């Protein structure tokens, strides 16, 4: 890889949360979509520049990245009266994730070496963003379980306060998990890319 080619790792998420009272069901609902942005460039350095200029902007970092995962948590709760107390009858957490990935328009005309580099990079960006989506799925399920475990409260105002407390705690933990993942990925990015390229080169030589 050329020294002029920086190729930074993809970064994470913009997470939004909305929990409302209403009719609920008892299963975490996960919806996932993927979109692409097109880049040009005929050298590694030009591809890097295209990713820098055209990559999605994330709210968490305020910077552009070669890929991103937009995350939105939501859901519904139903409350019931148990005597004079207020309890959660059911809780449903919903999760929407949108993965944004680059698509290089010059891939078919690339040299073998540059195609190797691009394929390795594109696969690594996709894997990275898929992992962000998986972390979000884990925390969506954890949040739903935690909400259902909240014990009955003296009244529904107190229950709403408890729901907000649990929700805030789990979403903060989710954001921290995402940032920790990004820090680890950034630290190991160059070594990981070198291993991927060596593996791809070895497979090509065997064929």
N, C-alpha and C positions, 0 to 999 in steps of 0.2 A: 504494500500500500504506500502510495506516495506520501512524503512528509508534508506535502501541501494539502493533503486530504485529512480533515479533522474527524469527520464521522462520529459525532457524539451519540450517546444512547438516548432512546426515546424516554419521554417523561410523562407524568401521570395524569392526574385526574382533577376534574371539577365535580365535586359532589354536592348535591342539593337534597334536602329532605323535607317531606311534608307528610305528616300523619294527621288524619282527620277522623272524626267520629262518624259512624254510619254503618251500613250493612257490610258484614265481613264474611270471608271464607277462611278456611283453615289451612291454606297452603301458600308458601312463598311463591310469588309469581315473578319470573325472570324473563325479561325480553332483551334480546341482543340484536344489534344491527352493525353493519360495517359500511363505511364510505371511504372513498379514495380521493386524493388530490394528485394532479398530474405534475410531473417535473420533467425538465429537459436536461441538457448537459451531455457532452461527449467525452469527458475525462472525469476521473475521480474527483478532482478539485472542483470542476464545474457542477457535478452532482451535489457535492457538499454545499456549494454556494446556493444551489436551487433549494435544497432542504432548509437551509438557513433562512432564505427569503420567503418560502412558500409554505413551510410547515405550520401546523396548527398552533395557535397561541393558547396557552393554558393559564387559567386564572391563578392556579397555585403558585406558579413560578413567574408569571408575567413575561415569559419568553416563548419563542417559537421552538418547536421540536419536530423531529422527523416522524413522529407518530403521537397519538394521544388517545385517551379513553375518557369519554364523558360519562359521568355516573350520576344517576338520579334515584334516590330512595323515596318511596312514598308508602301509602298504605291506609288501612281503615281499622278502626277499633269499634267494638260494640260493648256498651256497659249494661249491666243489669243490677237490679236491687236485690240484695240478700238481707232480708229484714230491714234494718235501718242502715245497712252498710252498702257500699258501692263496689262492684267487682267487674272484672273484664270477662265478658262472655266469650269473646273470640277476638283474635288479632290476625291481620294479614299484612305482611310487608311486601311491597312491590319493588322491583329493581329494574331500571332501564339502563343499559350500557350501549354506548355507541363508540365503536373502535374506528379511528381515523388513520389510514395507512397511505404511504406514497405509492404511486404507480409511475414507473420510468418509461417514457414513450420511445426511448431509443434502445430498448433492451434487445430487439431482434437484430439490430445493426452493430451491436457491440463486439469488440474483440473478445476472444476467449478469456483473457485475463480480467478485463473489466467486467465481463458477465459473471465470472466467479465472485468478484468483489461485491457486485450488486446483489446477486442471489443470496450470498451470505448475509449481507446487511439487511436486505428485505425480510429474510426469514427471522433474523434476530429481532427486528423491530416488531414483527407480528407476534412472535413468542412473548416478547416483553409486554405488549399491550394485552394479550390474552391472559397473562398472569395478573395484570391489574384487574381485569374483569372477574377473574376467579377469586381474588381477594375480596372484591365487593360482594360476590355471591356468598362467600363464607360469612361475612358480617351481616348480610341481609338475613340469613338463616339464624344467626346468633341473636340478632335483634328481635326477630319474631318470637324465638323461644323465651328470651328474657322478658318480653312484654307479657306473654302468657303466664309467666311465673309470678307476676306482681300480685301480692296478696290483697284481699279486700281492704278497702279504706273506709274511714268514718263517713265520708261523703264523696261525691263525684268531683268536687273541686280539688280535694286532696289527691284523688286518683289521677286527675289531669296533671297535677304537679309531679306525681311519681312517674307518670308516663314520660313527661318531659325530661326528668332527671335520668331515667334509664336510656332514653333516646340520645340525649347529649353525650352520655358516657360512652355508648357504643359507637357513635359516629366519630367522636374524637379518637377513640381507639382505632377505628377504621382508617382515618386520615394518617395517623401515626404509622400504621402498618404499611400504607402505601408509600409514605416518605422513606421509611426504612428500606423497603424494597428498592426504591430508586437509588438510594445511597449505595447499597450493596452492588447494584447493577453498574452504576457509574464507575465504581472502584475496580470492578473486574472486567470492564468492557473490552479494553485492548487485548487482554489475554484471551478472552472468550472469542473474539473475532479472529485472532491468530490461529486458535485451535480449529475453528470452523473452516478457515481457508486451507489449512494443512490437510484437513480431512477431505474436503472437496477436491483438492489437487491430487491426493492419493487415489481417490475413487476414479478420477478421470484418467490417471496413469494406468490403473488396472484395466480400464475398459479399452 
